[in-house]
């Protein structure tokens, strides 16, 4: 889901950056200033979306359950079965 959000944020950033740069001119008209500020706000929102979504690409899914155990425990699992199901932290 975050990958889709990242793609959408990048597309919106490119789209709004293109329109912001093509419509950029010197003007004192209040309507033009509000219009350009709206495009600038959209650019900032898309940058925040990109920054928020990037860590989702770096995370790896865990395939093992973590278990901290004591080898002297009575409920100790045998080694073969243990190695298949758990990742060991000593």
C-alpha positions in Angstrom: 0.0 0.0 0.0 2.8 2.4 0.8 4.4 1.5 -2.6 1.3 2.7 -4.3 1.3 5.9 -2.2 4.9 6.5 -3.2 4.1 6.1 -6.9 1.2 8.5 -6.6 3.2 11.0 -4.7 6.0 11.0 -7.4 3.4 11.4 -10.2 1.8 14.3 -8.4 5.2 15.9 -7.7 6.1 15.7 -11.4 2.7 16.9 -12.6 2.6 19.9 -10.1 6.3 20.7 -10.7 5.7 20.8 -14.4 2.7 23.1 -14.2 4.4 25.3 -11.5 7.4 25.8 -13.7 5.4 26.5 -16.9 3.1 29.0 -15.3 5.9 30.8 -13.4 6.1 34.5 -14.4 6.5 37.8 -12.6 3.1 39.2 -11.6 1.6 41.3 -8.9 -1.9 40.0 -9.4 -3.3 38.5 -6.2 -5.2 35.7 -8.1 -1.9 34.7 -9.7 -0.1 34.6 -6.4 -2.8 32.5 -4.8 -2.8 30.2 -7.8 1.0 29.7 -7.6 0.9 29.2 -3.9 -1.7 26.4 -4.4 0.7 24.7 -6.8 3.6 25.2 -4.3 1.5 23.7 -1.5 0.7 20.7 -3.7 4.4 20.3 -4.4 5.2 20.3 -0.6 2.4 17.8 0.1 3.8 15.4 -2.5 7.3 15.8 -1.1 6.0 14.9 2.3 4.3 11.9 0.8 7.5 10.7 -0.8 9.6 11.1 2.3 6.9 9.3 4.3 6.8 6.4 1.8 10.5 5.8 1.2 11.2 3.8 4.4 8.6 1.2 3.3 10.9 0.2 0.5 13.8 -0.5 2.8 11.9 -2.7 5.2 12.2 -6.5 4.8 9.5 -8.8 5.9 10.4 -11.2 8.6 10.0 -14.9 7.8 11.0 -16.2 11.2 9.5 -15.7 14.6 11.9 -14.5 17.2 12.4 -16.5 20.3 14.8 -15.9 23.2 15.2 -19.1 25.1 17.2 -20.8 27.8 18.9 -24.1 26.8 18.1 -25.5 30.3 14.4 -24.9 30.0 12.0 -27.8 30.4 9.9 -26.8 27.4 12.8 -26.7 25.1 12.1 -27.5 21.4 14.3 -30.1 19.7 16.9 -28.6 17.4 15.6 -29.6 14.0 12.1 -28.5 14.7 13.3 -25.4 16.4 15.5 -24.3 13.5 12.6 -24.6 11.1 10.3 -22.4 13.1 12.3 -19.9 14.9 15.2 -17.5 14.6 17.5 -17.7 17.6 18.7 -14.8 19.7 21.3 -15.7 22.3 
